[in-house]
Amino acid sequence: MPRLVLTRVLLLAATFAAIVALALHGPIPQDPDYHRFADSRVVAGIPNFWNVLSNVPFLLVGIYGLLRVPRLEFGRTRAGYIALCIGIACVALGSGAYHWAPSNATLVGDRLPMTIAFMAFFALLLDERVVADPRRLGLVALLLLGVASVAYWNLTERLGAGDLRPYVLVQFLPLLLVPLILLLRPSRWLDTRWLVLALVGYAAAKALEHFDAQIFAMSGVVSGHTLKHVVAAASAACILRAVPARAAAQPSSVNQSRGRR
């Protein structure tokens, strides 16, 4: 069986298995303890100050990515790449607002940009290595799926029967499928080394999030959740670096070219 066909079969099988498993699992409500973070210190009148401030790197990474848009080497990456950059930048705003006043209502604004970033990245990878998407239909479909998963969770929470299953699928299934794609499919333009670094960084970020309280108790200075934001932003930067772009023109070379005119 050709490797491309094998990859597609495995991806479809894994997706089907994940959907069936979540369907059989039953509704997953939002854990109320999710909104409780180890470091709740108030600084300059801002609650959860360090968890709010540590979102700034997402904004910087998103802006950095947008500045690379004119230099992208492959035009077909433009739409997905821009969506990815916007999603990353908006994480700073959504997550910052959520950590300022943690609740299910503000968590919607936190999760929406994350799903946009996840889905945009996944669409870029699928287009490059699995299913060509010149018309960007896959990108649009994945973005809509991501937004719908958050909207569905929010609606079910408001109705008193919260269900995170679609959001869990959208957030975590791509993270299981991406390593499979990287193993089975060769790179065409995305730099695999940066993508592997991004996966390692994201895994580290989730570990920091899980051990939020323990890290804060040991350090007494910084919490695991605060570090998670910084590491996750660095992982996002790695994904942006994986998308090839021409080097920025050096000032000296620009001046020389002007002198020849």
N, C-alpha and C positions, 0 to 999 in steps of 0.2 A: 504494500500500500504506500503510495507517495506520501512524503512527510507532510505536505500541506493538507492533504485529505485527512491524514491521521490527526493532525492538529485540530482541524475543524470538528472531527468526530469526538475527540476528547473534550474539547471545549463545550460542545453541545451536551455531551453526556454529563459533564460536571455541573453545567447550568441546570439541566433537568433534575439531577439528583438533589441539588441545593433547593430548588423550588419545591420538590416533593417533600424533602425533610422539613422545610419551614412550614409547609401546609399541614403536615402531620403534627407538628409541634404545638400548634395553637397560638392564639394571640400573645404577643409579648408587650406588656405595658411598660411605660417609662418608670424606672426605679426612682422614687422620691429622693433617695440618698445621693443620686447622681449630682444634685445641685449643691452638695456640701463638699467644700474643698478644704484642704488642710491649712492653707495660708489665706486667712480672711482679714489680714491686717489692713487698716485704713490709713492711707497716706495722702496728705493734701486734700482730705475730704473725699477721697475716692475709695470706695469699699473694694476689697479683693485687689488692691492696687497692683501687685506684681503679676497677677494673672491677667489683668487688663493690659498693663504696659507691655507684657511679653508678646502681645499680638502685633506690635509694630513691625517686627521683621517680615510678617506676611505682606504688609503694605509695601515695604521696600523691595521685596522679591517680585511682587506683582508689577511694580513700576519698572524695575530693571528688565523684566521680561518684555513689557510693552515697548521699551526703548530699543529692543532687539528686532522688533517686527520689520522695519525697513530693510534689515540686512539678512532676513531669512533666505536660505539657499533654495528652498523648494516651495513654490507658491501653493501647492496643495496642502501644506501644513498650516497655512496662514489662519484659516477660520478656527480650527481646533486649538491652535496655539493661542490666539487672542482670547478665546473663551476660557482657556486654562489660566491665562494671566489675570483676566478679570475676576475669575473665581478665587484665585489666590489672594488678590488685593482685597476683595470684599470679605474674605475670612477675617481680616484685621478688624473691619467694622462690625461684622456680625458677632464674632467671638468676643470682641472688646465690649460690646453692648450687653452681651449675655453675661459675661463675668462681672460686669458692673452691677447687674440686678438679676441673678440667676433664677429662672423660672421656666416652665414649659413654653410660655409665650415668647420669651426672648430666645429660647433655644431654637425656635424655628428659624430666626435670622442667623443663628450660628450654623445650622446644618445646611441651609440652602446653598450658600456659596461653596461649602465643602463638596456637596454632591455635584455641583457644576464642575469643579476642578477635577474630581475623580472621573466623571464621565467624559470630560474633554480629553483627559490623558488616555483613558481607555480607548476612546475613538481614534486617537492618533496612532496608538499601537496596533489596533486592529486593522486600520487602513494600510499601515506599512507592512505588516507581516502576515495577515490572515485573509482579509477580504477587502479588496480595493474599493474605495468609497469616493470616487471623483466628484459625485454630485452632493456629497456631504449629507446624504440621507441618514446614514448611520449615526453621524454626529448629532443631528437634530433629534433623532429617535432616542438616543441615550440621554441627551440633556433633558428632554421631556420626561423620560422615565425617572431620572434623578429628582426633578422638581416634584413629580407626582408622588414619589415615595414619601417625601417630607410632608406634602399636603395631605396625603392619606393618614399619616401618623397624627398630624395636628387635628384633623377632623375627628378621628376616632377618640383622641384624648378629650376633645370638647364634648363628645357624646357619652363620655364616661366609660368607654371600653377601648382604651388605648392599645394600639397594635403597631409595633415597630418592625414587623417582618419584612415589608417591602424595603424599608430603609436599611435594615441589616443586609439584605440581599444586594442592594446597590452599593453599599460601602465595602463589604467584605468579600463578596464573590470576585470582583476584579482583582483584589489582592491575592487571591488564590490562583486565578487564571493567568495573571501576568508572569509569574515565574515559569509556568508551563510554556507559555508562548516564547519566552526568552530562551528556554532550553531547546525547543523544537524548531524554531524558525530563525534563519540568519538575518542579520541586520541589513537593511537597504539604505537607510539614512539616519535613523535614530541611533545614538551612541549607546551601546549596551552597557558599557562601563558606568556611565552616569546613571543609567536606570537601575543597575544593581546597587549602587551606592544609595539611591533614593529608597529602594526597598529595605535595605539594612537600616537606614535612618528612620524610616517609618516604623519598623519593628521596634527600634529603640524608643521611639516616641510613645508607642503604646505601652511599653514596659514602664516608662517613666510615669505615665498616667496611672497605671495600675498601682504603682508603689508611691503614690503621691504623698500620703501621710508618713510613711516610713522614711522617705528621703528628707522630708521636712523635719522630722523628729531627730534624725541623725545629724543633719547639717545645722539646723536651727536658723538658717539664713534663707534658703531657697527651697521651694517645694518641687515635687516631681512634676506637677501639672505645669508649673511655670517653665521648667526645663523642657517639657514636652512641646510647648509652643515653639521654642527656639529651634529645637531639633527638627520638628515637623516643617518649619519654614526652610531650614537648610535642605531638607529632602525635596521640597518643592523646587528650590533653586537647582538642584541636581537634575530634575526632570526638564526644566527649561534649558539647561546646558546640553541636554541630550539632543535637543532639536538644533540641527546645524544652522549656523549663521556666519556670514562673512565677517572677517575682522574689521573693526572700525578703522577708518582712514586716519593715519598719523598726521598731526598738524604740519610737520615738515614736508611730508609728501604732498599734502594739499597745497601748500605754498609754492612748492616747486612746479606743480602742474599749472598753477595760475600764472607763474612766471613765464611758462612756455607759450602761453596764448598770445 
